[in-house]
Amino acid sequence: MKVERIFVGGWFQRTTLHLSEIYDFLKDGESPLPLDKKKLLTLRDSLSLSDIELSVEDLEYIHVTTSGGIEVKIFEDGLIVLGKDNEKDVRADITDLTSYYEEKLSPAISYIFSLGAPVPKELANIKTIYPYFLVLKNATDSEVQNLLDEFKQEKYFEIKEKTFQVYRGDKLYIVNNISEKITDIEKFIQEQIFMREFKGQLHRYLNLHRIIWERIAEVKEKGKIRGKDVGAFNTRIEEYAKTINLIDTRINQMGAYISTRESVLKNDPHMQKFLGVLQFKYETLSDTLSYVKDIWQMTSNYVDSALNLFSSIQAKSTESSVTNLTIITSMGVGATLMGLFSKSAPEFTLFGVGYFIALAVIGYSANKVMKTIAERRMYKIQDVDVAKDIT
């Protein structure tokens, strides 16, 4: 058995405009944006580039070769695929590819696009688990199984065609090349990476919906909330609303990428033999995207409803605090007027100073008491009870 080539990759939606910016950076270490020029050059130098080429096939892409033998293809739709011939042992080559992506290429591209709409913080710190693709040459079933066992991967399924076979584990894909061109196998792997990353993003958005929903529902289900907690929780809901707006835009962009990739696949005569494996997956992705869109719209409505509800409670809490302050102020004014019109009004003496301090202490103490009462006051959360959907 021979491991011919190893691939890893990732995807985040981009356009041909982004591709031009990446090319300018890779070519000359430049950017049209007000970024640190020294940092741009430092990041570019870290990539150890030996050749850069802008190519056009079905999609426009940048083809990069490094001095370490790693090939990188960056497509206009945001797909990034790194490939390497198996020169060492498989684990070492996988480590080389992953390290290059995570420690060199990804930081460079992230800096290029560091201006503009931010990535929601709930997604920014997610550690992506890349699918690792191993291309074998004429391997037997037992050799494939031994390789899966070596990486402690359970075989989820296998697909056997006349010219190629696919075996999938959790983080490992094995493509057994029987008689296919390696270029066609590479295109097949590119589609697999795109699909897995696309599905992975949708899954993260679905999980984020669950987290936001539960955090709000947890407070709502208590039925009451203390006055001192209203402001902080209302601020948190506003942050959720901002996150939803950012992600909503990302989700709405995703549909175009599916249709483009599917069209390219169907119109490429060399990829017809892979249609049986890939075609149904595009339809499944489209259905999943529609489902997540509906769920996300429901989440947006839920957050807006919660924001209105807790803003109303916060307004009541504020109104109560203002009323308390008015009462204390009135007490202070009343005491002052009584002192002015009283025959026993204190003069500017030691007793008068003491009298003034006593009034101040009383006023301060009354304010603290009223504030504590307002903070501990429980406000009823009046909302429509609904049965929880299983999403």
C-alpha angles and dihedrals in degrees: 000000000000127000101216102182142356127214137187129171152156141208138214121163115271137154138220087269090062090046091057090052091050091049093051089051095047093044101046108358090250137133132186088222126087095262128144105276094204091052091048091054092045092052091047093050090052090062093068093218120193101169136013125188133173109216136182124206120134087326129023113250144166117239114204130181122194130208088248093062097257117140119206127193118191113189128204092247091057101262112143120192125183120195136183136176113245102257103148127024115311096252093052092051091048089051091050092052095044094046092049091051098043101036103034117012099037096049090049095051092042090055092050089056097036092114123075131032110007127233109252110261090233088066102031096079098044113126108225116220105212121212110243115216121201119191112207129188118229095330121174123234091254092051091051091049091049089053091050090049091050090057091040091241124154112221108243097182144331133219120200122196129166096260103027143016131209126207120183129201127170099277099001131076120188120198113191107205111209102167108337127121111256089232091060091047089051092053089050090052091049090058091047091052091048092050095047093048092045091051091044092056091050090050091052090051090050091051091047089054089054093049095049093044094050095047091055095040091051090063095039093052091059087068093214138055132193118246093239091057098050098081096049093047092047089053090051091053090051088055089051090052091052091049091050092052091052094047094042089063091050092050093049090054095054101076095069092058093057094052092047094050092046092050092050091050095050094047096049109090091200091059097052091096090060096051093094090060100038111027100076090049092065090057090047091051091050091051091048091049091052090050093050091047090056092045091049092050089052089050091050091052091047093052092047090051091049091047091054092045097050093039087058091050090048090052090053091049091050091047090052091051091050091050091052091049090050091053092050092047091050090051090052093048091047092052091049093050091048089053092050095051097038119101088221093055108147120249126220093287137118088273090051092052089049090049091053092049091049090054091049092050092048091049093047092047092048090050092051092048093049091046092051090049090051093049093049094044111115118227120203116237105221111193138142112268114230133178113256114253119224104238 
